[in-house]
Amino acid sequence: MWKKQYENQKLWILLYIIFGLLAAVSLIQGCRNAIAVSQDFQWDAAKALTLRINPYIESLTPTGILDQYHWEDYCLQMEANQFPSLLMLLFPYTLLAPLAARYVWLASNLLFTVLMIVLLRKTFLAALDRRLFILLMLFMISGTPYRNQLGVGQHTIFSFLFFLAAVYFSRRHEESGKAGYTAGTILCLAVSYFKYTLTVPLALYFVYKRKWKELILSVLIHVGLTIFAVFWLHTGILDMIIQPLQVSSALAAEGGIDFGALLQGSPLAFVLAGIVMLFLFIMMLKMPQGVDAQIISMLVLWSLIVTYHRTYDFFVLVVVAALFCGAGQDIRQGLKNGMLCYYLILMVLVNYVLRIFSEALPALICVGTLYYIFTIWVTWMNIRIGRTHPEQVADKR
């Protein structure tokens, strides 16, 4: 019965039309919001840095030095919660006026989305049926997380794209041995840290792949840029580390279902996050090769809750679909007993239902509970794989 429905072309066309229309409406609304708002773009913080004005001081205790630039039309309150080496990535946009930069950032995010979809197809979702892949991408774009991500001018699309590019270049290096791909991996990984709350946990994937050189050099790039920022702003090295964290820590309790939100900004949330990250790091050292789908799915799930995240970052959950395709038959056999349905329900709740209830606390508690259960389940499956050390298989994704 299911196979017959799966091959029903009229059903596929109907699904494409429905989700295509939903995606178009979502995309249009997201673009409208981005033009009107884009409050998370941080053009103002990057522009202040180019003027040799410390954006972190202006965020914590404004001195009034920026009043002469009349940026209040762009943003009423600066929130420079990115490290200086990351703000430098926005320097090309600071060559434009605030409104023009907002339009260009929107256009950039639309381009980043296209490239992200292409790289998803070339990496973790390569084995997914083409029809399902198209439907999944339409589903992602139609959802509230992606629409809000676009509307507030966030950086997750940008960062996730470059993480996927780093994975792609790393795999090309393994296939060809060309040094140029290693350089591409390092540079893309360094850029991906812009949304470090997402991509630092995801970077553990490169620990799993034993790409130590790429990891270390990608971090050293930011060390060098931070040292440059110290001289540029005539400040101390500790200020360039502590001050961005002081700005970002003020948001610790304002996430969706992450540890900080659950513990209401308590320092215990940071301790718990550190414990989980250490646990995941050790897991990466013990996991056999050839189970990339399981690894990236687990890391994506944890990355959205170990540190501060609003639900607009949850569009990256599409990667977890990798669990249900391609290699890794051992885990997929267990998933067939209801976990695929569980994942689909969770995706519907995150993408549509939370918006219906305006992310009210009861809705967040319900979705959060289901999310944590799924995350723990996937983690347990990975622990079992690590313990049994199954025969290593070539990863064909």
Secondary structure, DSSP 8 states (H G I E B T S, - for coil): -HHHHHT-HHHHHHHHHHHHHHHHHHHHHHHHHHHH--TTS-HHHHHHHHTT--HHHHHHS--STTGGG-GGGT-SS----S-HHHHGGGGGGGGS-HHHHHHHHHHHHHHHHHHHHHHHHHTTTTTS-HHHHHHHHHHHHHSHHHHHHHHTT-SHHHHHHHHHHHHHHHHHHHHH--HHHHHHHHHHHHHHGGGHHHHHHHTHHHHHTT-HHHHHHHHHHHHHHHHHHHHHHT--TTHHHHHHHHHHHTTTTSSSSSHHHHTTT-THHHHHHHHHHHHHHHHHHHS-TT-HHHHHHHHHHHHHHHS---GGGGGGGGGGGGGGSSS-HHHHHHHTTTHHHHHHHHHHIIIIIHHHTTT-HHHHHHHHHHHHHHHHHHHHHHHHHHHH---------
